[in-house]
Amino acid sequence: MSIIVTLDMYSGRQNPSWELSEADAKKFVKMMSKRKEISTTTSPGSLGKLGYRGLVVTHATTPVASDIMQLRVFDGIVESASLAVPNLIDNDSEVEAFLIDAAGNALSSDEVSFIKGEVEKNVKGGVANSFLQFEMLAAPPFNPTKWNSSDAVRLNNNCYNYANDKITNTFAQPGRGSGQEGPYPPTCPGTGQAAVRDGQIVVKNPDVSPADGQIVALVVSSTPGFFDYHWYRRDSNGMWSHKPGQTPAKNTDNSGKTISNPETCDRGPYNLFCGYFNSIPSKTTIR
């Protein structure tokens, strides 16, 4: 029986791998056979975070059991690469710790110390704790159907509606909800202040997971002949999406690429990046 374990941690360097000894391979199979508690959570390591992302377990030859053909073991979750095989709970990261101890000389003592420190953080936080930290718990998911399936909704709600996750069918404008619309031509200070009057909160660091609402970003065009503003929204998966005017909501930029950073994505003529805000739908009034 040949089972290969690969550490998933590095970005520039090659990740190290090791083969389980015959005895450790048998222990691993036995440990897996005892795990019956199913999880619907996806391993956070598969989302591509920087840093330690768990251990990928594969068979170098014929499979020993269908549920360990290829697995990711990380943060209390044993995730299967096969849609036909459910993910399992790894209570107290027992399997993960076992595989790390089985690395032998494949990992340096400093690497082991760092990894075990990361595992301990997750154990203290519970199953899929780092997934909860990565996922924007209060933010809405990317759900274009909500905005695109009805012509009335699509045509009467704009980027400001979408960023605030509020369907008003009024083509909402910053400041209108609080009684004083933003300036024309739009400016970063003027449009931003209008949004603040509507209830948005200025956020200097976008890399936070607010207790309520979602992070949104404002951009403005000062291109001659094209004066406008636009809003992006960070969704629960940590990526960004938007709704350009009366057109469908989408999660791609002008180049057709998914948006990981509204500051650097292709924004077309919207040449000025203004900043970030925390929009809390229950505390924001837009019209």
Residue pairs with C-beta under 8 A, 6 or more apart in sequence:
1 22
1 25
1 26
1 29
1 61
1 64
2 19
2 25
2 59
2 60
2 61
3 19
3 20
3 25
3 28
3 57
3 58
3 59
3 60
3 64
3 68
4 17
4 18
4 19
4 20
4 57
4 58
4 59
4 60
5 17
5 18
5 19
5 20
5 55
5 56
5 57
5 99
5 102
5 103
6 15
6 16
6 17
6 55
6 56
6 57
6 58
7 15
7 16
7 17
7 55
7 103
7 106
7 107
7 111
7 115
8 15
8 45
8 52
8 53
8 54
8 55
8 56
8 72
8 74
9 15
9 51
9 52
9 53
9 115
11 50
16 103
16 106
16 107
17 106
18 102
18 103
18 104
18 106
18 107
19 60
20 28
20 99
20 102
21 102
24 98
24 102
25 64
27 98
28 57
28 68
28 95
28 98
28 99
28 102
29 64
29 65
29 68
31 94
31 95
31 98
32 65
32 67
32 68
32 78
32 88
32 95
33 65
35 78
35 88
35 89
35 90
35 95
36 88
37 88
37 89
37 91
38 86
38 87
38 88
38 89
39 77
39 86
39 87
39 88
39 89
39 127
39 128
40 87
41 77
41 87
41 127
41 128
41 131
42 77
42 79
42 87
42 131
43 54
43 72
43 74
43 75
43 77
43 79
43 87
43 128
43 131
44 53
44 74
44 75
44 77
44 128
44 130
44 131
44 134
44 135
45 52
45 53
45 54
45 72
45 74
45 75
45 79
46 53
46 72
46 79
47 131
47 134
47 237
47 238
49 130
49 134
51 118
52 114
52 115
52 118
53 74
54 72
54 73
54 74
54 75
54 96
55 72
55 73
55 74
55 96
55 99
55 100
56 70
56 71
56 72
56 73
57 68
57 70
57 71
57 72
57 73
57 99
58 69
58 70
58 71
59 68
59 69
59 70
63 69
66 82
66 85
67 80
67 85
67 88
69 80
69 81
69 82
69 85
70 80
70 81
70 82
71 78
71 79
71 80
71 81
72 78
72 79
72 81
73 79
73 90
73 95
73 96
73 99
74 96
74 122
75 93
75 96
75 122
75 127
75 128
75 129
75 130
75 131
76 89
76 90
76 91
76 92
76 93
76 122
76 123
76 126
76 127
76 128
76 129
77 87
77 88
77 89
77 90
77 127
77 128
77 131
78 87
78 88
78 89
78 90
78 95
79 87
80 86
80 87
80 88
89 127
90 96
91 127
92 123
93 119
93 122
93 123
96 119
97 116
97 119
100 107
100 112
100 115
100 116
100 119
103 112
107 115
121 129
121 130
122 129
122 130
125 132
125 133
133 209
134 238
135 209
135 236
135 237
135 238
136 209
136 210
136 214
136 215
136 234
136 235
136 236
136 237
136 238
137 209
137 236
138 209
138 210
138 211
138 212
138 213
138 214
139 209
139 210
139 213
139 214
139 215
139 233
139 234
139 235
139 236
140 165
140 214
140 233
140 235
140 236
141 235
141 236
141 237
142 235
142 236
142 237
142 239
142 241
142 251
144 241
144 248
144 249
144 250
144 251
146 153
146 167
146 249
147 153
147 154
147 157
147 162
147 167
147 243
147 248
147 249
148 154
148 248
148 249
152 169
153 167
153 169
154 246
154 247
154 248
155 246
156 169
156 170
156 171
156 246
157 167
157 168
157 169
157 170
157 171
157 172
157 243
158 171
158 172
158 243
158 245
158 246
159 229
159 230
159 231
159 232
159 242
159 243
159 244
159 245
160 172
160 173
160 174
160 195
160 231
160 286
161 167
161 168
161 171
161 172
161 243
161 286
162 231
162 233
162 241
162 242
162 243
162 249
163 216
163 231
163 232
163 233
163 242
163 279
164 172
164 200
164 216
164 279
164 281
164 284
164 286
165 214
165 233
165 279
165 281
166 172
166 281
166 284
166 286
168 286
168 287
170 176
170 287
172 286
172 287
173 181
173 182
173 194
173 287
174 181
174 182
174 191
174 194
174 195
174 198
174 229
174 286
175 181
175 182
175 193
175 194
175 195
175 197
175 198
176 198
176 286
176 287
177 198
177 199
177 284
177 285
177 286
177 287
178 194
178 197
178 198
178 199
178 285
179 197
180 194
180 197
181 194
182 190
182 191
182 193
182 194
182 195
182 229
183 190
183 191
183 194
184 227
185 222
185 227
186 220
186 221
186 227
186 228
186 229
187 220
188 218
188 220
188 272
188 274
188 275
191 218
191 220
191 229
191 274
192 202
192 218
192 274
192 275
192 277
195 218
195 277
196 202
196 277
198 284
198 285
198 286
199 279
199 280
199 283
199 284
199 285
200 216
200 277
200 278
200 279
200 284
201 277
201 278
201 279
201 280
202 275
202 276
202 277
203 210
203 215
203 275
203 276
203 277
203 278
204 275
204 276
205 276
206 215
206 217
206 234
206 276
208 215
210 278
210 280
212 280
212 282
212 283
213 278
213 279
213 280
213 281
213 282
213 283
213 284
214 233
214 234
214 235
214 278
214 279
215 233
215 234
215 276
215 277
215 278
215 279
216 231
216 232
216 233
216 234
216 276
216 277
216 278
216 279
217 231
217 232
217 233
217 234
217 240
217 262
217 263
217 273
217 274
217 275
217 276
217 277
218 229
218 230
218 231
218 274
218 275
218 276
218 277
219 229
219 230
219 231
219 232
219 262
219 267
219 270
219 272
219 273
219 274
220 228
220 229
220 230
220 270
220 272
220 274
221 227
221 228
221 229
221 230
221 269
221 270
221 271
221 272
222 271
222 272
223 269
223 271
226 269
228 269
228 270
229 270
230 242
230 244
230 267
230 270
231 242
232 240
232 241
232 242
232 259
232 262
233 240
233 241
233 242
233 279
234 240
235 241
235 251
239 251
239 258
239 259
239 260
240 251
240 259
240 260
240 261
240 262
240 265
241 249
241 250
241 251
241 259
242 249
242 250
242 251
242 259
243 249
243 250
244 250
251 258
251 259
252 258
252 259
253 259
253 265
253 266
253 267
254 265
254 266
254 267
254 268
255 265
255 266
257 265
257 266
259 265
262 273
263 273
